[in-house]
Amino acid sequence: MWVWIAVVAIALVVLVSLAVRLLGRLSGLQRAARRLQRRQEEALRLQAGAESLQQTVQGLQDRAEIAQGRVAQIQAGLGR
């Protein structure tokens, strides 16, 4: 009878020990998942900023081409 009680007690100790280790790893995985989620959100914000910057650059290029055309017209009118 005592042998069975000892076996059950040892099994419970091992089971609790494994459960504690597993919970420790799970909390580490949760922290890593939160970090990844924050980085993903940051990447999306940066991507939106890059798209806005790209539109601004395109607008500036368009304006530069228009200005260059006007300068060419002025120079042609002055006979240069």
HELIX and SHEET records of a PDB file:
HELIX    1   1 TRP A    2  LEU A   78  1                                  77    
END                                                                             
